[in-house]
Amino acid sequence: MKLAFDIMGGDHAPSAIIDGALDFAKAYPHEEIILVGLPCVLEALTALPANVSPLACGSVMAMDEDVRNLMRKKDSSIWTATELVKTKEADAIISAGSTGAQMAAATLLLARIKGCERPAIASALPTLDGGKLFLDVGANADCTPSMLLSFAKMGAVYAEELLNFTNPRIVLLANGTEAHKGNKLIQDAYALIKDSGLNFSGNKEGRDILVGDYEVMVCDGMSGNIAIKSIEGAVSIIMGMLKQELTSSLKSKLGAALIRDNLYRIKKAFDQDEVGGAPLLGIKGISIVCHGSSKAKSIFSAAQLARKCFESDFVNKLESAL
């Protein structure tokens, strides 16, 4: 397959994106890599592997830039990389740049799958019961009940095809488990999903997210983004506190040495770099959205996810299901 990397997007671009892409090129020498970036950046790259080629763009969409500027920046790295997927010169795009710009470029250039009202970002989330799916985590701040139903349908296909769950349990994120809880959006979505034929298990509260007694959790993009970033922040703080306490004295250091492997497994389970990115569900192509703070390891993992989506023919299966 061919992967297009937007090397200009992200807090650590272009170096971290380039490093991740080159690591992937080395690990998968039969895959073709296209690095899309400004000429001044590409000119500094020397001795690229045989399966890596540069492609110059004319501009960059800044992380905090108004997404409406994208229409005036059709030479930007995110637009150029997405256009490669449209013209079949690439099979997937990977970017850690502006999520809004990536979603807009994908929607305009690749188009939505029939039956998808709005694309959604689906993130694999570590829980006590293994990895589960959480969407939407940032593509749509304002949603309608029918959009949440669409997310549930797309999430069910993702869980079956990429996470290997049979008849996945679908839940809604709400402020209570009772059917009448939640705002009007949640209540109306509850009724739609309940009558959809999906394996609907009702509402779950925020404290249930990491318990994992579900396969797909659905919510609007604003709630999902706040929830997932709250979890990331909490995990980071807790791991930092553990490190501080376990290195505070000789006795603590000795104890830490005894449980080092246990601590490593816990850290690895909540390491977002292991996941890398999240596919933009509902578009006719593979577009992997990466965290703005992504480093090389995360970009490498995102490329692996894109490869998995491609090899499983996920987009066509999703379109058939919808």
Backbone hydrogen bonds, N-H to C=O, Kabsch-Sander energy under -0.5 kcal/mol:
donor,donor_aa,acceptor,acceptor_aa,energy
3,L,32,E,-2.8
4,A,92,A,-3.0
5,F,3,L,-0.5
5,F,34,I,-3.0
6,D,4,A,-0.5
6,D,94,I,-2.6
7,I,5,F,-1.3
7,I,36,V,-1.7
8,M,36,V,-0.5
9,G,6,D,-1.0
11,D,292,G,-3.6
12,H,292,G,-0.5
13,A,10,G,-1.1
16,A,12,H,-2.3
18,I,14,P,-2.7
19,D,15,S,-2.7
20,G,16,A,-2.2
21,A,17,I,-2.4
22,L,18,I,-2.7
23,D,19,D,-2.2
24,F,20,G,-1.9
25,A,21,A,-2.4
26,K,22,L,-2.0
27,A,23,D,-2.1
28,Y,24,F,-2.6
31,E,28,Y,-1.9
32,E,1,M,-2.7
33,I,51,N,-3.2
34,I,3,L,-2.8
35,L,53,S,-2.5
36,V,5,F,-2.8
36,V,34,I,-0.7
37,G,35,L,-0.6
37,G,55,L,-1.9
41,V,38,L,-1.1
42,L,38,L,-2.3
43,E,39,P,-2.7
44,A,41,V,-0.8
45,L,42,L,-1.5
46,T,44,A,-0.5
52,V,49,P,-1.8
53,S,33,I,-2.5
55,L,35,L,-2.7
57,C,37,G,-2.0
58,G,75,D,-2.8
59,S,75,D,-1.3
62,A,60,V,-0.7
65,E,62,A,-1.5
69,N,66,D,-2.2
70,L,67,V,-1.8
71,M,68,R,-1.0
72,R,69,N,-1.4
73,K,69,N,-0.5
73,K,70,L,-1.2
76,S,73,K,-1.8
77,S,59,S,-1.3
80,T,76,S,-2.7
81,A,77,S,-2.3
82,T,78,I,-1.7
83,E,79,W,-2.5
84,L,80,T,-1.2
85,V,81,A,-0.8
85,V,82,T,-0.7
86,K,82,T,-1.7
87,T,83,E,-2.3
88,K,85,V,-1.1
89,E,84,L,-2.1
90,A,84,L,-1.6
91,D,2,K,-3.1
92,A,2,K,-1.0
93,I,286,I,-2.1
94,I,4,A,-2.3
95,S,288,I,-1.9
96,A,6,D,-0.5
102,Q,98,S,-2.3
103,M,99,T,-2.7
104,A,100,G,-2.3
105,A,101,A,-2.6
106,A,102,Q,-2.3
107,T,103,M,-2.5
108,L,104,A,-2.6
109,L,105,A,-2.6
110,L,106,A,-2.0
111,A,106,A,-1.0
111,A,107,T,-0.5
113,I,282,G,-3.0
116,C,113,I,-2.3
117,E,115,G,-0.7
120,A,281,L,-1.7
122,A,120,A,-0.6
122,A,279,P,-1.7
123,S,121,I,-0.5
123,S,134,F,-2.8
125,L,132,K,-4.0
127,T,130,G,-0.6
128,L,210,L,-2.8
130,G,127,T,-1.6
132,K,125,L,-2.8
133,L,215,E,-2.6
134,F,123,S,-2.3
135,L,217,M,-2.5
136,D,121,I,-0.5
137,V,121,I,-1.3
143,C,141,A,-0.5
148,L,144,T,-1.8
149,L,145,P,-1.9
150,S,146,S,-2.1
151,F,147,M,-2.5
152,A,148,L,-2.2
153,K,149,L,-2.2
154,M,150,S,-2.5
155,G,151,F,-3.0
156,A,152,A,-2.0
157,V,153,K,-1.7
158,Y,154,M,-2.3
159,A,155,G,-2.7
160,E,156,A,-1.8
161,E,157,V,-2.9
162,L,158,Y,-2.8
163,L,158,Y,-1.1
165,F,159,A,-2.5
167,N,165,F,-0.5
170,I,199,N,-2.9
171,V,216,V,-2.6
172,L,202,G,-2.1
173,L,218,V,-2.4
174,A,172,L,-0.6
174,A,204,K,-2.9
181,K,178,E,-1.6
187,Q,183,N,-2.5
188,D,184,K,-2.7
189,A,185,L,-2.4
190,Y,186,I,-2.6
191,A,187,Q,-1.6
192,L,188,D,-1.8
193,I,189,A,-2.9
194,K,190,Y,-2.3
195,D,191,A,-1.3
196,S,193,I,-1.3
198,L,193,I,-0.5
200,F,198,L,-2.0
201,S,170,I,-3.5
203,N,177,T,-0.8
204,K,172,L,-2.8
208,D,205,E,-1.9
209,I,206,G,-1.3
211,V,208,D,-0.9
212,G,208,D,-1.4
214,Y,212,G,-1.6
215,E,169,R,-2.1
216,V,169,R,-2.4
217,M,133,L,-2.8
218,V,171,V,-2.7
219,C,135,L,-1.6
221,G,140,N,-2.4
222,M,140,N,-0.6
224,G,220,D,-2.5
225,N,221,G,-2.2
226,I,222,M,-2.3
227,A,223,S,-2.5
228,I,224,G,-2.6
229,K,225,N,-2.0
230,S,226,I,-2.0
231,I,227,A,-2.1
232,E,228,I,-2.2
233,G,229,K,-2.4
234,A,230,S,-2.5
235,V,231,I,-2.7
236,S,232,E,-2.2
237,I,233,G,-2.3
238,I,234,A,-2.7
239,M,235,V,-2.6
240,G,236,S,-1.9
241,M,237,I,-2.5
242,L,238,I,-2.5
243,K,239,M,-2.2
244,Q,240,G,-2.2
245,E,241,M,-2.6
246,L,242,L,-2.9
247,T,243,K,-0.7
247,T,244,Q,-0.5
248,S,245,E,-1.1
253,K,249,S,-2.3
254,L,250,L,-2.3
255,G,251,K,-2.1
256,A,252,S,-2.6
257,A,253,K,-2.0
258,L,254,L,-1.3
259,I,255,G,-1.2
260,R,257,A,-0.8
263,L,259,I,-2.5
264,Y,260,R,-2.3
265,R,261,D,-2.0
266,I,262,N,-1.9
267,K,263,L,-2.5
268,K,264,Y,-2.6
269,A,265,R,-2.0
270,F,266,I,-1.3
271,D,268,K,-1.1
272,Q,270,F,-0.8
274,E,271,D,-1.7
275,V,271,D,-0.5
275,V,272,Q,-0.7
276,G,272,Q,-2.7
277,G,275,V,-1.6
278,A,289,V,-2.5
280,L,287,S,-2.3
281,L,120,A,-3.1
281,L,279,P,-1.0
283,I,280,L,-0.7
284,K,111,A,-2.4
285,G,283,I,-2.0
286,I,91,D,-0.6
287,S,285,G,-0.7
288,I,93,I,-2.8
289,V,278,A,-3.2
289,V,287,S,-0.6
290,C,95,S,-2.8
290,C,288,I,-0.6
291,H,276,G,-0.7
294,S,291,H,-2.0
299,I,295,K,-2.1
300,F,296,A,-2.4
301,S,297,K,-2.1
302,A,298,S,-2.3
303,A,299,I,-2.1
304,Q,300,F,-1.8
305,L,301,S,-2.0
306,A,302,A,-2.3
307,R,303,A,-2.2
308,K,304,Q,-2.1
309,C,305,L,-2.4
310,F,306,A,-2.3
311,E,307,R,-2.7
312,S,308,K,-1.8
313,D,310,F,-1.3
314,F,309,C,-2.2
317,K,313,D,-1.9
318,L,314,F,-2.6
319,E,315,V,-2.3
320,S,316,N,-2.2
321,A,317,K,-2.0
322,L,318,L,-2.1
